Amino acid sequence: MRIGALRRWFSRPDVASGLKKCYTVFNRFYGNSAAYMQAMNVEADDDDDADDDEVIATLSNKDDIARVRHEGVVYSRSRTHHGNSQILFYPNGDRRHPPLPALIDKISRSEGEITLTVRCYRERHSQIDPFERFQHFDAKLYSSQVANSTLEVKLPWIKCHFAAYEWTKKDTAILSLSRVSNMNMIVH
């Protein structure tokens, strides 16, 4: 069933209230609709100052943004979607330095600019990284703990999402999920 047809079916007045709750959850994960936004007291982003940045769901408290889309990629605070909160970013936007892994704690907007409040993964105590010798495999070991202190990150500073794998109880392997070029690739 296509998503549009499913949404129309859920919005029919004769659909049971339990299914309407499923509809609310469905819309939370697959996009906003007028019915969902009205039911959940959610406002759409009417501010066009943010170029390609789109606030996907802003709660009635405008300081508490659940998700934002930037250059076609969705970023979420960790309590909304843990996987979409895992980012690699360039400190202060300086691409001469390697990106740091972090979790997004909060997404806020001030004067039309969106800012992420993040907690970085801590460096490991051991200096041996088994991924170092694989130059084209963008992975690195970090401590499994994140810092208690937070940093402010702007959307253009983000490189990509990352995947995390528990390497040991103390270490986490961080694998960059950098987007591949839009070029068609031919595999023989």
MOTA-V465879 format. One record per residue. N is the residue number from 1. RES is the residue in one letter. PSI is psi in radians with two decimals (none if undefined). Layout:
n=N res=RES psi=PSI
n=N res=RES psi=PSI
This chain:
n=1 res=M psi=2.36
n=2 res=R psi=2.67
n=3 res=I psi=-0.74
n=4 res=G psi=-0.74
n=5 res=A psi=-0.68
n=6 res=L psi=-0.73
n=7 res=R psi=-0.75
n=8 res=R psi=-0.73
n=9 res=W psi=-0.78
n=10 res=F psi=-0.50
n=11 res=S psi=-0.04
n=12 res=R psi=2.52
n=13 res=P psi=-0.39
n=14 res=D psi=0.12
n=15 res=V psi=2.37
n=16 res=A psi=2.64
n=17 res=S psi=-0.60
n=18 res=G psi=-0.67
n=19 res=L psi=-0.55
n=20 res=K psi=-0.60
n=21 res=K psi=-0.68
n=22 res=C psi=-0.66
n=23 res=Y psi=-0.74
n=24 res=T psi=-0.79
n=25 res=V psi=-0.75
n=26 res=F psi=-0.85
n=27 res=N psi=-0.51
n=28 res=R psi=-0.61
n=29 res=F psi=-0.47
n=30 res=Y psi=0.26
n=31 res=G psi=2.89
n=32 res=N psi=2.57
n=33 res=S psi=2.84
n=34 res=A psi=-0.70
n=35 res=A psi=-0.75
n=36 res=Y psi=-0.80
n=37 res=M psi=-0.66
n=38 res=Q psi=-0.76
n=39 res=A psi=-0.63
n=40 res=M psi=0.12
n=41 res=N psi=0.83
n=42 res=V psi=2.43
n=43 res=E psi=2.43
n=44 res=A psi=2.79
n=45 res=D psi=1.99
n=46 res=D psi=-0.01
n=47 res=D psi=2.01
n=48 res=D psi=0.12
n=49 res=D psi=-0.32
n=50 res=A psi=0.36
n=51 res=D psi=-1.96
n=52 res=D psi=-0.08
n=53 res=D psi=2.20
n=54 res=E psi=2.15
n=55 res=V psi=2.08
n=56 res=I psi=-0.79
n=57 res=A psi=2.04
n=58 res=T psi=2.18
n=59 res=L psi=2.98
n=60 res=S psi=-0.48
n=61 res=N psi=1.87
n=62 res=K psi=-0.23
n=63 res=D psi=-0.10
n=64 res=D psi=1.54
n=65 res=I psi=2.28
n=66 res=A psi=-0.77
n=67 res=R psi=2.71
n=68 res=V psi=2.55
n=69 res=R psi=2.27
n=70 res=H psi=2.15
n=71 res=E psi=0.71
n=72 res=G psi=0.03
n=73 res=V psi=2.38
n=74 res=V psi=2.30
n=75 res=Y psi=2.41
n=76 res=S psi=2.75
n=77 res=R psi=2.74
n=78 res=S psi=-0.53
n=79 res=R psi=-0.23
n=80 res=T psi=-0.88
n=81 res=H psi=1.86
n=82 res=H psi=-0.78
n=83 res=G psi=-0.67
n=84 res=N psi=-0.06
n=85 res=S psi=-0.12
n=86 res=Q psi=1.96
n=87 res=I psi=2.69
n=88 res=L psi=2.25
n=89 res=F psi=2.71
n=90 res=Y psi=2.13
n=91 res=P psi=2.21
n=92 res=N psi=0.36
n=93 res=G psi=0.14
n=94 res=D psi=1.83
n=95 res=R psi=-0.02
n=96 res=R psi=-0.32
n=97 res=H psi=2.63
n=98 res=P psi=2.57
n=99 res=P psi=2.65
n=100 res=L psi=2.49
n=101 res=P psi=2.47
n=102 res=A psi=2.84
n=103 res=L psi=2.40
n=104 res=I psi=2.09
n=105 res=D psi=-0.67
n=106 res=K psi=2.54
n=107 res=I psi=2.20
n=108 res=S psi=2.85
n=109 res=R psi=2.31
n=110 res=S psi=2.16
n=111 res=E psi=0.72
n=112 res=G psi=-0.10
n=113 res=E psi=2.31
n=114 res=I psi=2.34
n=115 res=T psi=2.45
n=116 res=L psi=2.37
n=117 res=T psi=2.08
n=118 res=V psi=2.78
n=119 res=R psi=2.16
n=120 res=C psi=2.61
n=121 res=Y psi=2.50
n=122 res=R psi=2.63
n=123 res=E psi=2.67
n=124 res=R psi=2.69
n=125 res=H psi=-0.64
n=126 res=S psi=2.44
n=127 res=Q psi=-0.14
n=128 res=I psi=2.12
n=129 res=D psi=2.01
n=130 res=P psi=-0.28
n=131 res=F psi=-0.18
n=132 res=E psi=-0.68
n=133 res=R psi=-0.22
n=134 res=F psi=1.56
n=135 res=Q psi=-0.65
n=136 res=H psi=0.13
n=137 res=F psi=1.83
n=138 res=D psi=1.24
n=139 res=A psi=2.71
n=140 res=K psi=2.60
n=141 res=L psi=2.39
n=142 res=Y psi=2.92
n=143 res=S psi=2.62
n=144 res=S psi=-0.21
n=145 res=Q psi=2.55
n=146 res=V psi=2.70
n=147 res=A psi=2.65
n=148 res=N psi=-0.53
n=149 res=S psi=2.74
n=150 res=T psi=2.78
n=151 res=L psi=2.71
n=152 res=E psi=2.27
n=153 res=V psi=2.37
n=154 res=K psi=2.63
n=155 res=L psi=-0.73
n=156 res=P psi=-0.27
n=157 res=W psi=-0.25
n=158 res=I psi=2.30
n=159 res=K psi=-0.90
n=160 res=C psi=3.13
n=161 res=H psi=2.95
n=162 res=F psi=2.78
n=163 res=A psi=2.49
n=164 res=A psi=2.37
n=165 res=Y psi=2.23
n=166 res=E psi=1.88
n=167 res=W psi=-0.88
n=168 res=T psi=-3.12
n=169 res=K psi=-0.43
n=170 res=K psi=-0.31
n=171 res=D psi=2.56
n=172 res=T psi=2.30
n=173 res=A psi=2.20
n=174 res=I psi=2.10
n=175 res=L psi=2.11
n=176 res=S psi=2.37
n=177 res=L psi=0.80
n=178 res=S psi=2.42
n=179 res=R psi=2.52
n=180 res=V psi=2.67
n=181 res=S psi=2.71
n=182 res=N psi=-0.03
n=183 res=M psi=2.48
n=184 res=N psi=2.34
n=185 res=M psi=2.35
n=186 res=I psi=2.19
n=187 res=V psi=2.21
n=188 res=H psi=none
